[in-house]
Structures are given as C-alpha cells and as structure tokens.
Amino acid sequence: MIETSDIPKAVKNVAETLENNGFEAYIVGGCTRDLLLGKLPKDWDLTTNAHPDQIQRLFPEHYANNDYGTIGIKTEDEDPSLQIIEVTPYRSESGYSDARRPDSVTFGVSLQEDLERRDFTVNALAYRATTGELVDLFDGLSDIENKRLITVGNPDERFAEDALRMMRAVRLAAELNFVIESSTMAAIQNNSQQLSRISIERVASEFIRTVASPTPMQGIVFMEKLGLLNQFIPEIVTSVGCEQGGIHAYDVYEHLLRTMQAAADKDFSLAMRLAALFHDIAKPATRREGGKNKRYTFFGHEVVGARMTKVILERLKLPRELIEEVISLVRWHMFFSDPDEITLAAVRRTIVRIGEDRIDDLLNLRVCDRIGTGRPKEQPFRFRKYKAMVDEALRDPISVKMLKITGDKIMDNSGEKPGKRLGYVLHALLEEALDDASKNTEEYMEKRSLELLNLPEVELAALAEAGKVRQAEEEAAALKDIAREHKVG
C-alpha cells in the first residue's frame, strides 16, 4: 500500500493548498498505479473538484496547457519531475467524433464520474495525500496484484472514445509485464481498424515507448495478434511464417522479435532496439530458394532492408538523427557475419561508413542477432576477435586528419592552391590508406600526392570518390531485381 511518506513535499503542498481552501485533492492515474507498484512516478497528476479558474487563483505561478482544464503548478523543487505538478478538475466527457478527443468536457462532476471516464482500472485509482485514503471503485488494486489490464466499464465503449487506448494497453503490458484481460483483448481485436483514425505521431509514440520497455517482444506480439501492427507497420507482419532455414530455429518474424528482446535485455539504446527489430525486415522480399548448402538465400537483404527501414521510420515521423542511426546499423549489420572474410581494410572502410561512434553498436547488434537465431549463443570468442580488429583498425587512418600529410604540406611541396583538387588529393590518399595502412607514411604520402596532382581532374576525382562509387555499385546490384517490385527503391 501507499504510505504518506511516499509522497514528495511539493505534491503534498499542492494538495494541502487545495484542501485548506475547501476543495478535494487526489493523486490519480499512473502516479497512483506506480506508487502501488513500488515505482517512483515520472510525473505527478492531481485531480480536484476545483474549477480551472479557482485553481489558477490559488497558484499564481502556473500555466494552463490544454482544453481539459489542466493547470500546471510551478514549484521550486530541485527534482525536475517535481517542478511542474499538473492539477486537473474532475470532469466528464462526451462525443468522440475523431475517436481520440471528446467533443465536449464538463467540469464540476464528482470524483466517481471523473474516474469512470478513465481507460483502465489500474489507472482509475485515486489517493488522498492528506489522509492516506485510497479510492478504488473498479477493483483496480486487485488488477494490479494480478498483473492484468482491463478497461473501466465496457471495453468497446472505451476504445470508441479513444482508439489510441488500444496501443496504450499494449504499451502498458510491455512496460509493467502485465497481461491483457480477455474481453479487453477481444475488444482491441474488434476495434483495431479504428487505429487508422489516430495521428501517426500518437501511434508512433506508443510504439516507441513499447520498444523502449523491458519486454518489447511481448508488446509487438500483442500488436500483431490483435491487428494493430498491420495498421502502421505491415512490413513486419509479412515476416510471419517466413522460414529461413540454416542456423535459424525461428521464422523471420520471431527472429526479429527475439533479436530486439536481446537488445532490451542488455539495456541497449532505442536505436539499437529498432535496428534489431528491422535488421532482417527485407528477408521476405529477398528470399530465393537454393544456394550453397542452404535452403534459402537472402542476397542483398541488408541493402533492401535499409531502404525499407527508412520508409517505415519516416512514415512514423521519427527524429531524423534516430532514423539515420537505425538505417546505418541495418545496412551494415551483415558485416561481422563471416569472420573468415573480414580484413582490416574492410573493417577500416566499415568504420568510415558507419562512423567511429557506432562501430561498437554494430558489434553488439551482431551479438543480439546471433542470440535471436535460437541456436548459437553469443560466441564471445568471435566477439573478442571482431573487437580486437576494430581496435586495431581505429589506430589506422580512417579519416583525412589521420593521414601523415596535411593540405598545408601538400601546398608547400607543390605550390597547389586551396580548392577542389587539393581535397581530391587528400581523399584519394585516404582511399589508398584505407586499403593498405602501411602506405600512411610521410615519405609515401608526399611522393604520391605529387603524382596525383599531375592527373587530370576527372581522373583525380574518380580516385577520391572510389569508395563511394564502389558502395553505390554494390547497392545498385543488390536492388536491381527487387527494388521496384517491393517499392523500396
């Protein structure tokens, strides 16, 4: 149960101010749920029978932040989570023409009416901080104890009021490791098409919070089974039942989920979890029968997968930086798949392509990938070998600034002026050093830079861009037969 000592002073002060002026005040929603679970709430919400204008008069330092009467009370607490305490009047709602927001809101109702409009029983508990009274009108405490999610009242009505609640149910199940009660689950399945009426930003927010949860695999399984996933990422659904063969114990769908869960179990970043979920997204599109000692081949799936991932994440309107990081990991996730074919030169080029700050993530993604096969384990000896190669490659030149010659030195030796040709020379020298680090000596660099300056500009530019051209050619070849068919080009 909740102890009054669990409530921060800033929250108590707001509640006491309301009650000392003749109003009721209850901590409500996720705050009360989290306190009962022994978790520290990330933010604090109170509800009261005071109207918005009455709340504002009691708290001069405030802001009004929505159409539902919510007033943000500013405090002087040092804890960022306590610097704003949100207070919302008791309210009832009616009319949900957009399946998301009420058409009308009425203030001045009772606490019971306010709790009746809430989504799940575990979120419909109210706690009076001044007295320690817990109000539980819908058996929410029992549902917390039994770790289950069930709607307040008729589930079809709750989801008709706000279709995003279906995604919230899945997200809460993943965050809290709860089950979804059968009638609530059936209602989600029956109403899943209504999710298309919700803005993609709202849906994406719940999806991302699910992926960032401790049990994202459970969340995605719920989304797929209940018909939600197909509403916004149908590409994942196409992987259900797609056999792989070889070392894989699972189909592509389960492999994606288990790889993502492995990333979550290791508490890896959101970008890593998303890359794990999408790394083999193109296997259904690229699968062909036959191959050396294999039932199926998936040639170019990492290239096509990067394109598909870009389409998916842009559809979800995620931040550009996050999208680019995930795409990069998906594109190069196969690099560490064959230890016998990896050379230091290849490692250097991969570091250049993915970025020095992401190379460890690429290694870790490979570890999760192997866990997700269901058969081989992490194989730490391979990981140590790859890590040693990366560490060695990082000591070699992987950028122009690591060359044993500078632009100023080249100009001093040759009389060349600043401009494109000088840049081409430096990048052509880097291309050579990436292939053979032993060439990165002052003697070779000075001699070779003079030779390069004697080349026609077109030829010099081609040498400088050789790495990018080679990568583009490889990707074009991989996409040639399937990009148009699967709309990922």
HELIX and SHEET records of a PDB file:
HELIX    1   1 THR A    4  ASP A    6  5                                   3    
HELIX    2   2 LYS A    9  ASN A   20  1                                  12    
HELIX    3   3 GLY A   30  LEU A   36  1                                   7    
HELIX    4   4 PRO A   52  LEU A   58  1                                   7    
HELIX    5   5 PRO A   80  LEU A   82  5                                   3    
HELIX    6   6 LEU A  111  GLU A  116  1                                   6    
HELIX    7   7 THR A  121  ASN A  123  5                                   3    
HELIX    8   8 GLY A  140  GLU A  145  1                                   6    
HELIX    9   9 PRO A  155  GLU A  161  1                                   7    
HELIX   10  10 LEU A  164  LEU A  176  1                                  13    
HELIX   11  11 SER A  182  ASN A  191  1                                  10    
HELIX   12  12 SER A  192  ARG A  197  5                                   6    
HELIX   13  13 ILE A  200  VAL A  211  1                                  12    
HELIX   14  14 PRO A  216  LYS A  225  1                                  10    
HELIX   15  15 LEU A  229  PHE A  232  1                                   4    
HELIX   16  16 PRO A  234  VAL A  237  1                                   4    
HELIX   17  17 VAL A  252  ASP A  265  1                                  14    
HELIX   18  18 LEU A  270  PHE A  278  1                                   9    
HELIX   19  19 LYS A  283  THR A  286  1                                   4    
HELIX   20  20 HIS A  301  ARG A  315  1                                  15    
HELIX   21  21 ARG A  320  TRP A  332  1                                  13    
HELIX   22  22 PHE A  335  SER A  337  5                                   3    
HELIX   23  23 LEU A  344  ILE A  354  1                                  11    
HELIX   24  24 GLU A  356  ARG A  358  5                                   3    
HELIX   25  25 ILE A  359  ILE A  371  1                                  13    
HELIX   26  26 PRO A  380  ARG A  395  1                                  16    
HELIX   27  27 VAL A  400  MET A  402  5                                   3    
HELIX   28  28 GLY A  407  SER A  414  1                                   8    
HELIX   29  29 LYS A  420  ASP A  435  1                                  16    
HELIX   30  30 ALA A  437  LYS A  439  5                                   3    
HELIX   31  31 GLU A  442  LEU A  453  1                                  12    
HELIX   32  32 GLU A  457  ALA A  464  1                                   8    
HELIX   33  33 ALA A  466  LEU A  479  1                                  14    
HELIX   34  34 ALA A  483  HIS A  486  1                                   4    
SHEET    1   A 7 HIS A  62  ALA A  64  0                                        
SHEET    2   A 7 ILE A  71  LYS A  74 -1                                        
SHEET    3   A 7 ILE A  84  PRO A  89 -1                                        
SHEET    4   A 7 TRP A  44  THR A  48  1                                        
SHEET    5   A 7 ALA A  25  VAL A  28 -1                                        
SHEET    6   A 7 LEU A 125  ARG A 128 -1                                        
SHEET    7   A 7 GLU A 133  ASP A 136 -1                                        
SHEET    1   B 2 ARG A  91  SER A  94  0                                        
SHEET    2   B 2 SER A 104  PHE A 107 -1                                        
SHEET    1   C 2 ARG A 148  LEU A 149  0                                        
SHEET    2   C 2 VAL A 179  ILE A 180  1                                        
SHEET    1   D 2 ARG A 288  GLU A 289  0                                        
SHEET    2   D 2 TYR A 296  THR A 297 -1                                        
END                                                                             
